[in-house]
Amino acid sequence: MSASRFDELLHRIRSHINHAATHSSPVKLEERLAVTLRVLASGNSQQSVAQTPPNAGSDFFNYKGTHSLVLMAVCDANYRLSMVEIGAYRRESDGGVLQECMFGRRLLHGTLDLPPPANLPGSTTTVPHVFLGDAAFPLHQNLMQPFPGTNLDDTQRIYNYRHSRARRVIENSFCILAARWRILRRPIDFHPDKTVKVVKACVALHNYLSSTDAANTPATRYVPPRFSDSFSSADDVVDGEWRRVAAGDSNLLDAGQLSKARATRAAISARNDFKSFFL
């Protein structure tokens, strides 16, 4: 982080972290911010083994037998996380995490206040506005998933390719977040409430630095050239530098199946309309 961005960040949060001195030699705000950024970026203050929250029971317990939180997020084309929900979901709710979180519940119930359906570019075909998810998400009128299986026809394979290419942005967003804030790349030895705050802080810093990248030289950017995945002139994927930085990390796990909701006719029809558009 450049000195100018550090100063701007301190200016933005000063009123939120300033408090009356309780002793004669209080730590300066600049030092407190610098130490916090150091801990989040290095993760050096964390133990390598996660601790079970007190009286947690089956809460936080995931399908791999470890204790975890779920980070649900939506991003824009510039890797900024525009919607984030962080929470613990009970083991017996596996398969229904999307229904448990507020965003997923509103999405599935049609109360997200999304823009109305619109025509596809250069077409009279009207489709809903949609989010893109992987196979863990349900097929919904406003949430597309790829066609399942391997015995696909050409039109389905083309759709899946387009879907995967667009969805790569959110994969990169999560992994850039983890590559830059190493505290997320190992078990966090905090109480769950504090862990949620740590993750929120990392997300806020990720968005701030992503949003201010344009004013910085390529070498000092949060997401410098070639750090994220890109595509060659032959349309082949060129792996981003974040993959080398985060190689070997295993703390970010797939959440497993997120919903048991069955696809409606409207959802199937919407995906078929997108499939036809890509031909």
Contacts in CASP RR format, 6 or more apart in sequence:
PFRMAT RR
TARGET T0000
AUTHOR 0000-0000-0000
METHOD contacts of the structure
MODEL  1
MSASRFDELLHRIRSHINHAATHSSPVKLEERLAVTLRVLASGNSQQSVA
QTPPNAGSDFFNYKGTHSLVLMAVCDANYRLSMVEIGAYRRESDGGVLQE
CMFGRRLLHGTLDLPPPANLPGSTTTVPHVFLGDAAFPLHQNLMQPFPGT
NLDDTQRIYNYRHSRARRVIENSFCILAARWRILRRPIDFHPDKTVKVVK
ACVALHNYLSSTDAANTPATRYVPPRFSDSFSSADDVVDGEWRRVAAGDS
NLLDAGQLSKARATRAAISARNDFKSFFL
1 9 0 8 1.000
1 37 0 8 1.000
1 209 0 8 1.000
1 222 0 8 1.000
2 216 0 8 1.000
2 220 0 8 1.000
5 209 0 8 1.000
5 212 0 8 1.000
5 216 0 8 1.000
6 33 0 8 1.000
6 34 0 8 1.000
6 37 0 8 1.000
8 212 0 8 1.000
9 33 0 8 1.000
9 205 0 8 1.000
9 208 0 8 1.000
10 29 0 8 1.000
10 30 0 8 1.000
10 33 0 8 1.000
12 208 0 8 1.000
13 33 0 8 1.000
14 29 0 8 1.000
17 29 0 8 1.000
17 32 0 8 1.000
17 33 0 8 1.000
18 29 0 8 1.000
36 201 0 8 1.000
37 205 0 8 1.000
38 44 0 8 1.000
39 45 0 8 1.000
39 183 0 8 1.000
40 181 0 8 1.000
40 182 0 8 1.000
40 183 0 8 1.000
40 198 0 8 1.000
40 201 0 8 1.000
40 202 0 8 1.000
40 205 0 8 1.000
41 180 0 8 1.000
41 181 0 8 1.000
41 182 0 8 1.000
41 183 0 8 1.000
42 182 0 8 1.000
42 183 0 8 1.000
43 182 0 8 1.000
43 183 0 8 1.000
43 185 0 8 1.000
43 186 0 8 1.000
46 183 0 8 1.000
46 186 0 8 1.000
46 187 0 8 1.000
46 188 0 8 1.000
46 189 0 8 1.000
47 187 0 8 1.000
47 189 0 8 1.000
48 186 0 8 1.000
48 187 0 8 1.000
49 187 0 8 1.000
49 189 0 8 1.000
50 66 0 8 1.000
50 67 0 8 1.000
50 187 0 8 1.000
50 188 0 8 1.000
50 189 0 8 1.000
51 189 0 8 1.000
52 67 0 8 1.000
53 59 0 8 1.000
53 60 0 8 1.000
53 67 0 8 1.000
53 191 0 8 1.000
53 192 0 8 1.000
54 191 0 8 1.000
56 67 0 8 1.000
56 192 0 8 1.000
58 90 0 8 1.000
58 91 0 8 1.000
58 92 0 8 1.000
59 88 0 8 1.000
59 90 0 8 1.000
59 91 0 8 1.000
60 67 0 8 1.000
60 68 0 8 1.000
60 69 0 8 1.000
60 88 0 8 1.000
60 192 0 8 1.000
61 67 0 8 1.000
61 90 0 8 1.000
61 91 0 8 1.000
62 68 0 8 1.000
62 91 0 8 1.000
62 94 0 8 1.000
62 253 0 8 1.000
62 255 0 8 1.000
63 91 0 8 1.000
63 94 0 8 1.000
63 256 0 8 1.000
64 253 0 8 1.000
66 187 0 8 1.000
68 88 0 8 1.000
68 253 0 8 1.000
69 86 0 8 1.000
69 87 0 8 1.000
69 88 0 8 1.000
69 192 0 8 1.000
69 195 0 8 1.000
69 196 0 8 1.000
69 199 0 8 1.000
70 86 0 8 1.000
70 87 0 8 1.000
70 88 0 8 1.000
70 89 0 8 1.000
70 97 0 8 1.000
70 101 0 8 1.000
70 255 0 8 1.000
71 84 0 8 1.000
71 85 0 8 1.000
71 86 0 8 1.000
71 87 0 8 1.000
71 174 0 8 1.000
71 199 0 8 1.000
72 83 0 8 1.000
72 84 0 8 1.000
72 85 0 8 1.000
72 86 0 8 1.000
72 97 0 8 1.000
72 98 0 8 1.000
72 101 0 8 1.000
72 103 0 8 1.000
72 104 0 8 1.000
73 81 0 8 1.000
73 83 0 8 1.000
73 84 0 8 1.000
73 85 0 8 1.000
73 170 0 8 1.000
73 173 0 8 1.000
73 174 0 8 1.000
73 203 0 8 1.000
74 81 0 8 1.000
74 82 0 8 1.000
74 83 0 8 1.000
74 103 0 8 1.000
74 131 0 8 1.000
74 170 0 8 1.000
75 81 0 8 1.000
75 82 0 8 1.000
75 169 0 8 1.000
75 170 0 8 1.000
75 173 0 8 1.000
76 82 0 8 1.000
77 169 0 8 1.000
78 210 0 8 1.000
78 211 0 8 1.000
79 169 0 8 1.000
79 172 0 8 1.000
79 173 0 8 1.000
79 176 0 8 1.000
79 206 0 8 1.000
79 210 0 8 1.000
79 223 0 8 1.000
79 228 0 8 1.000
80 173 0 8 1.000
80 206 0 8 1.000
80 207 0 8 1.000
80 210 0 8 1.000
80 211 0 8 1.000
81 173 0 8 1.000
81 177 0 8 1.000
81 203 0 8 1.000
81 206 0 8 1.000
81 207 0 8 1.000
83 103 0 8 1.000
84 200 0 8 1.000
84 203 0 8 1.000
85 101 0 8 1.000
85 102 0 8 1.000
85 103 0 8 1.000
86 196 0 8 1.000
86 199 0 8 1.000
86 200 0 8 1.000
87 101 0 8 1.000
87 196 0 8 1.000
88 192 0 8 1.000
89 96 0 8 1.000
89 97 0 8 1.000
89 100 0 8 1.000
89 101 0 8 1.000
93 100 0 8 1.000
94 256 0 8 1.000
94 257 0 8 1.000
95 256 0 8 1.000
95 257 0 8 1.000
95 258 0 8 1.000
95 259 0 8 1.000
95 260 0 8 1.000
96 257 0 8 1.000
96 258 0 8 1.000
96 259 0 8 1.000
96 260 0 8 1.000
97 255 0 8 1.000
97 256 0 8 1.000
97 258 0 8 1.000
97 259 0 8 1.000
98 104 0 8 1.000
98 105 0 8 1.000
98 107 0 8 1.000
98 108 0 8 1.000
98 137 0 8 1.000
98 138 0 8 1.000
98 258 0 8 1.000
98 259 0 8 1.000
98 261 0 8 1.000
99 105 0 8 1.000
99 108 0 8 1.000
99 259 0 8 1.000
99 261 0 8 1.000
103 112 0 8 1.000
106 112 0 8 1.000
107 131 0 8 1.000
107 140 0 8 1.000
107 142 0 8 1.000
107 143 0 8 1.000
108 138 0 8 1.000
108 140 0 8 1.000
108 259 0 8 1.000
108 261 0 8 1.000
110 142 0 8 1.000
112 142 0 8 1.000
114 128 0 8 1.000
114 129 0 8 1.000
114 142 0 8 1.000
115 129 0 8 1.000
117 126 0 8 1.000
117 127 0 8 1.000
117 128 0 8 1.000
117 129 0 8 1.000
118 126 0 8 1.000
118 127 0 8 1.000
118 129 0 8 1.000
119 125 0 8 1.000
119 126 0 8 1.000
119 127 0 8 1.000
120 126 0 8 1.000
120 127 0 8 1.000
120 273 0 8 1.000
120 274 0 8 1.000
120 277 0 8 1.000
123 277 0 8 1.000
125 273 0 8 1.000
125 276 0 8 1.000
125 277 0 8 1.000
127 270 0 8 1.000
127 273 0 8 1.000
127 274 0 8 1.000
128 141 0 8 1.000
128 142 0 8 1.000
128 270 0 8 1.000
129 142 0 8 1.000
130 141 0 8 1.000
130 142 0 8 1.000
130 143 0 8 1.000
130 144 0 8 1.000
130 270 0 8 1.000
130 274 0 8 1.000
131 142 0 8 1.000
131 143 0 8 1.000
131 144 0 8 1.000
132 143 0 8 1.000
132 144 0 8 1.000
132 163 0 8 1.000
132 166 0 8 1.000
132 167 0 8 1.000
132 170 0 8 1.000
133 143 0 8 1.000
133 144 0 8 1.000
133 145 0 8 1.000
133 167 0 8 1.000
133 170 0 8 1.000
134 145 0 8 1.000
134 146 0 8 1.000
134 167 0 8 1.000
135 145 0 8 1.000
135 146 0 8 1.000
135 148 0 8 1.000
136 254 0 8 1.000
136 255 0 8 1.000
136 256 0 8 1.000
136 257 0 8 1.000
136 258 0 8 1.000
137 143 0 8 1.000
137 145 0 8 1.000
137 258 0 8 1.000
137 259 0 8 1.000
138 145 0 8 1.000
138 258 0 8 1.000
138 259 0 8 1.000
138 260 0 8 1.000
138 261 0 8 1.000
138 262 0 8 1.000
138 263 0 8 1.000
139 145 0 8 1.000
139 263 0 8 1.000
139 267 0 8 1.000
139 268 0 8 1.000
139 271 0 8 1.000
140 261 0 8 1.000
140 263 0 8 1.000
140 264 0 8 1.000
140 267 0 8 1.000
141 264 0 8 1.000
141 266 0 8 1.000
141 267 0 8 1.000
141 270 0 8 1.000
143 267 0 8 1.000
144 163 0 8 1.000
144 270 0 8 1.000
144 271 0 8 1.000
144 274 0 8 1.000
145 163 0 8 1.000
145 271 0 8 1.000
146 159 0 8 1.000
146 160 0 8 1.000
146 163 0 8 1.000
146 164 0 8 1.000
147 156 0 8 1.000
147 159 0 8 1.000
147 160 0 8 1.000
147 271 0 8 1.000
152 160 0 8 1.000
155 275 0 8 1.000
155 276 0 8 1.000
155 278 0 8 1.000
155 279 0 8 1.000
156 275 0 8 1.000
158 275 0 8 1.000
158 278 0 8 1.000
158 279 0 8 1.000
159 271 0 8 1.000
159 274 0 8 1.000
159 275 0 8 1.000
159 278 0 8 1.000
162 274 0 8 1.000
162 278 0 8 1.000
165 231 0 8 1.000
168 229 0 8 1.000
168 237 0 8 1.000
171 229 0 8 1.000
172 228 0 8 1.000
172 229 0 8 1.000
172 240 0 8 1.000
172 242 0 8 1.000
174 252 0 8 1.000
175 242 0 8 1.000
175 243 0 8 1.000
175 246 0 8 1.000
175 252 0 8 1.000
176 206 0 8 1.000
176 223 0 8 1.000
176 227 0 8 1.000
176 228 0 8 1.000
176 242 0 8 1.000
177 184 0 8 1.000
177 202 0 8 1.000
177 203 0 8 1.000
177 206 0 8 1.000
178 184 0 8 1.000
178 185 0 8 1.000
178 246 0 8 1.000
178 249 0 8 1.000
178 251 0 8 1.000
178 252 0 8 1.000
179 185 0 8 1.000
179 242 0 8 1.000
179 245 0 8 1.000
179 246 0 8 1.000
180 206 0 8 1.000
180 209 0 8 1.000
180 222 0 8 1.000
181 202 0 8 1.000
181 205 0 8 1.000
181 206 0 8 1.000
183 198 0 8 1.000
183 202 0 8 1.000
184 199 0 8 1.000
184 202 0 8 1.000
184 251 0 8 1.000
184 252 0 8 1.000
185 246 0 8 1.000
185 249 0 8 1.000
185 251 0 8 1.000
185 252 0 8 1.000
186 249 0 8 1.000
186 251 0 8 1.000
187 251 0 8 1.000
188 195 0 8 1.000
188 198 0 8 1.000
190 198 0 8 1.000
206 222 0 8 1.000
209 222 0 8 1.000
210 222 0 8 1.000
210 223 0 8 1.000
212 222 0 8 1.000
213 221 0 8 1.000
213 222 0 8 1.000
213 223 0 8 1.000
218 224 0 8 1.000
218 225 0 8 1.000
224 241 0 8 1.000
226 238 0 8 1.000
226 240 0 8 1.000
226 241 0 8 1.000
227 240 0 8 1.000
227 241 0 8 1.000
227 242 0 8 1.000
228 240 0 8 1.000
228 242 0 8 1.000
229 237 0 8 1.000
229 238 0 8 1.000
229 239 0 8 1.000
229 240 0 8 1.000
230 237 0 8 1.000
230 238 0 8 1.000
230 240 0 8 1.000
231 237 0 8 1.000
231 238 0 8 1.000
232 238 0 8 1.000
END
